[in-house]
Amino acid sequence: MFIAATIILLLVIIAAGITQFGYLQITRMKVKNDPSLFAILENLGLYSRERYEALVKKEVVISSVDGLKLSGAAIEPYPDSKRWMIIVHGYTGSRAVSAQFIDMFTDEGFNVLLIDQRRHGRSEGRYTTYGFYEKFDIQTWVNWLVQQHGEDIEIGLHGQSLGGGTVLEYLSISAPQVKLVIADCPYSDLSELMKHQLTTLNKVPSVPFFRWVNNRIRKKAGFSFEQVSPIRAVRESRLPVMFIHGTHDTYVPTHMSLKMYEEKPEPKKLVLIEGATHANAYHVGMDQYRREVRSFLHDYMGKPASQAESEPTRRPLFQDKSSVKTV
């Protein structure tokens, strides 16, 4: 009897520990600091901390609808342009990891707004909610750009991983100033993703742990897995959406973008980067990535002004170009 009770108690403790671990990993995993993120980018030859720090940029702090401080950086080489791109990073990242995409958009005549998602970087927040609350943060950033630059502004959204899910969730509330969305390795449905990560990646049975973790998240973080399903927003949206995914992504399976592409009404575009794993499609297939993004931007937001027209109004990107290494 004693042995049986001990075994039951031990199983309860293990189950409670797995549930707590899952809840923390999903909503409160430790966020990487900017130096470590820049070190990753530098090792891949994508961008450097020195280059980012030399950028001419404006630090911006706004308040979310639920009172959190949200932080970002506005990079405005084209003060007369109405074209902006908001770049949204992934889980445990920050605006630092988004820096790799700056040149891709400034080269096409866009000003760029890098943001720290809630609970990441310099932004406040206790929980990550996979777009449930974050989509309203995107709207707050859109509102800020409209207030600063006028109702006739044209905005694109680029999101990677968590950022990809966030910008797709935003489709359900999108403002008229937002003209297109680019989602890099996004998830289609949070319930499906979490079951995949529990069973396939972590070898934990979905029954009963999926329900237990979901209940813990609902009580602590104020949302549930079922409430986050970017594919629902995608099905109802007529905005141009570009899905980018690596063919070897096992963390957020490639089939999630394939399914969303199939169910999205036109206009839409799908780009698969052969051999890329999670969140490294840009590194693995940079030429293809940039070429396809450029084509998508031209199709739905028009081509940038010619160099002759834009050069006189283009501000320098860097405070001292001679001291910045090209990465």
N, C-alpha and C positions, 0 to 999 in steps of 0.2 A: 504493500500500500504506500509506504513511504517513498519507495523507488519510483512508483508510478506518478505520485504527486510531484516529485522532484523533476521528473522528465517533463511533465505538463508545464510546470513553472518555467523550466528552461526553454521550452518551445515558445511559451508566451513572451518571455524576455527577448528571444531571438526575433520573433515576429514583430514585436514593438520596435526593436532596434532597426530592422529592415524598413519598416514603415517610416520611422523618423528619418533614417538616412535618405530614403527616396524623396521625402518631402523637402529636405534640405538641399539635395542635389538638384531638384527640379526648380525650386523657387529662390534658393539663397546660396547657391554655389559661390565660392570665393571668386571675386572679380580680379582679373589680371591688371597689374599696374601698367601705366604707359611705357616706362622704360623696357619692360619685358616684352610688350607688344611690338615696340619699335625694333627690338633686338631680333624678333622673328622676321619682321619685314626686311630688315637689313641682311639677315642671313639668306633670305630668298632673293635678294637683289631687287626688291620692289619699291622701297622707300626708306628714308633715313630720318632719324630724330633731328639731326642737324638741319636737314632740308625743311622739315615741318616747322621747327622753331624759327627759321628765317622767313617763313611765309608772312606776308602782310595780311593780317587777319584781325577781326574784331571779336572780342570775347562777348558773348551774349548770355544773359541769365533771365529766364522768364518763369512764371508760375503755372503749374498744371492746374487742371480744373479741381483737383482734390488737394491743392495747396502745397505741392512739392516744388522745390527749386529744380529747374531743368537748365542744363548748361550746354552751350554750343559755341561754335566758332564760324563766323561768316567770312568767306573769302570772296572779294568782289573786284576782280580785275577789269570788269566791264561796267563802270558806273552808269552808263546810259542804256544798259541792256535790261530787259524785263524777264530774261530767261534765268531760272534758278534750278539747281538740282539739290535736293535734300538727300544726304547719304546716311543710312541707318545701319549700325554695326550689329554683330551677333552676340550671343550669350557669353558672358564673362569678358567681353571686349570693351572697347570705348571708341571715341572718335579717332584715337590713334590708329587703330587698325583700318579705319575707313580712309586714311590718308592715301593708301595705295591707289585709290580711284580718282583722286583730285585731277590729275593731268588729263585723264580720259575725257573729263567733262569740260575743263577750262579750255582744252584744245578745240572744243566744239562751240566755244563762245558762251559757255554757261558760267555764271557765278555759282558758288558752292556753299552750302550750309552743312557743316558737320555737326552732328548732335550726339550727346551722351544720353542713351536711353535711361529711364528711371532705374535707380539702384546701380548704375554703372558710371564709371568715370567721375566727373564732378557733379553729377546729378544726384538728388536725394531719392530715397525710396527704400523700402524694406523687402519687397517681393518682386520677382519677375512674373508677369502674367501672360506672356506669349501673345500679346496683341490685344488682350481683353481690355486692359486700361491703356496700354501703350498707343493704341490707335487714336485715342483722344489727345495724347501728347503730340502726335503728329499733327493733328488739327490745330493745336495751340501754336505749333511752329509755323504752320501755314498761315494762320491768322497774323502772326508777328510779321511775316514777310509781306503780307498784303497791307498791313498798317504802315510798314516802312516804305513800300515801293508801289503801292496803288492797286486798285481792283483789277487792272488789266495785266497784272503779272502772270507769267506762265511758268508752272512748276512741274518738274519731274521728280519721281521718287525712286531711289535705288536702295534696296535692302539685301543684306546677306544673312542667311541662316535665320536666327531669331528676327533679324531686321527684315528678311524676306517675308516671314510670316506676318510681321507687324504691318508692312506696307500693303500686303494683300488683305488683311483684316480691315485696313483703312478704306478699302474700296466700298465698304458698306456705308460709309458716311462721307465720301469724298466731296471736297469743295470744287466749284467750277474752275478754279484756277489750276487745279491739278490735271495735267493733260495726259500723263502716261505713268506706268509703273514698271520697274525692272526688278524682278525677284530672283536672286541668286541662291540656289539650294534651299528653297523654302519647304516647309511642311504643309501638307494639305489638310490634316486633321490631327488635333492634339491627342485625342484618345488613341487613335491608330498609332501615332508616333510613340506614345508612352508605352503602349503594349509591346511594340517592337523593341524598344530600348530595354524594357524589363526582361523580356523573354530571350531575345536574340543576343543582345549585347551583354546583359548582366546575368543571364541564366537564372532568373527569378520567375517562378510561375505567376502568371497574371492573376490567377484565382488563388487566394483572395486579395493579393497585395495591390492590384490595380484599384480595387474599390476602397481599400483601407487608406492608401496614399491619397486618392482623390478626395475622400472625406476629410482627411487631415488638411489638405490644401484648401478645401472649401471653407473650413472653420477658421483657418489661420490667415489665408491670403485673400479670401473673399471672391473666389471664382472656382469653377470646376472645369475639368477637361472637356466636357461636352459643350461648354460655352465658347470654345475656341476651335473654329473650323474654317480656315481660309477658303476652302473649296466652296463653301456656301456663298461667301462674298463674291468669289470668282464667277460662279454660275449666273449671278444677277448683274454683273458689271459689263458695260459697253465701252469702258475705257480701254485703250490699247495696253496690253500686258505682255511683257517679255519674260519667259521662264528660262533660266540658265541652270544647268545641273551637270555635275561630273558623272560620268558613266560608272565609276567605281565607288560611289558614295554609299556607304553602309550605315552611317550615323543617321542621316535623313535620307532614306532610300530614294533612288532616282525615280522610281515609279510614281512617287508623289507628284513630281512636276509633270510627268507624262499624263497622269490622270487629270490634273487640273487643266492642262492644255487641251485635252480632249473635250472637257466639259465647258470650257470658257467659250462664250460667243465671240465672234470676230469683233474687232481686230485683235490678233494675238500672234505670238512668235515663240518658237521653241528652239533653244540652242543647247546641244549636248557636247560637252568637252570630253573627248575620249581620254580615258585613263585618269581623270581627275577624281580625287576623293573629296571629302567634305570641306567646303570653303576654300579650296585651292584651285578652282577652275581658272581664275585670273592668272595665277602663276604658271599653271601647266599649259594653258592655251591662250596666252595673252594676245597674240596677233588675231586669232579667231574671235576672241571675246571683244576686243576693241572694234574690229571690223563690223561685227554683228550689231553691237550697241550703236555705233555710228550710223549704220543703215537704218536702224529702228528710230533713232532720234530724227534723222532727216525725213523719214516717212511721216512722222506724226507731230513733230514740232518744227519742221522746216530746217533748211541748211543755215549755218551761221553766216553772218555778213562776210564778204570777201576780206582778205587780209588788208587790202588797200583801204577799205572802209572802216575796219575795226581797229587797225593799228594806232591811229591817232588818239583813240579814247581808251585804249587798253593801259591800265596801270601795271607797273612792275609787280610780279608775283612775290618777289623776294626783296628784303631790305638791303641786302648786299649780294648780288648775284655772283660776284667773283669768289665769294667765300663758300658757296654752296656746292657740294659734290652732287653730281647727277647719279641717282640710283634708280 
